[in-house]
Amino acid sequence: MAYTLTNLQDDIRNYTEVDDSVLSNTVLTTIIKNAENRIYRDADSDDNRFYATSNLQAGNRYVTIPSDLRFIRYAQLTDASGNQVFLEKRDTSFMAEYYDTPGTQSGLPKYYGNWDANYWVVAPTPDSTYLITLAYTKQPDSITASPGSTQGTYTSNKYQDLLLYASLVEAYGYLKGPADMLQYYEGSFRRALQSYAIEQQGRRRRDEWQDGAVRTPLKSESPSKY
């Protein structure tokens, strides 16, 4: 069953055998958000991959970070002739040494790096306008906010067990519940997370023609044993 916010809240209360006088909607919102954040930090998901385009301006080496960005995966430039080039990621101290006149136009940027919470920076400083494509992992949608609360999210619709177990771990921690139950749901969460990560970071990023079909080794006894 795909989860909406209401269904998930009901299941958390049913599993913990606690009613809404203790696990109120407000408390459960925090618990579920914490569970979602734990999942998103522990395993990368294709659903959170996003792309944005912008223009680098001549004489300006700073680029505004999208408001929903969690981290950059790669940056690609396109010049006026349509040629594409990938930028290499470096730290800002490297770029300060590589190009120490940041206000001076120089050429086609070669490097990029995180500058602060609002900007990332390229070097050398662009000498022209370049189209830039930024591939990044975005802040995921939460089931606690619209439209996810009624329509569900990628995780709640496809990986219900993972979201439920993560929420129950947070819930039992909040309730200071029995240690054995907390341990049980922590183990259930870890198993669900492992299968989720195998699918998201393994199977979904393989190609049978290039990588070959995934095969499980079979244990067979040697004929000489008999």
Summary of the structure (lengths in Angstrom):
residues: 226
radius of gyration: 23.7
end to end distance: 49.1
largest distance: 79.5
contacts: 631
relative contact order: 0.19
helix: 43%
strand: 20%
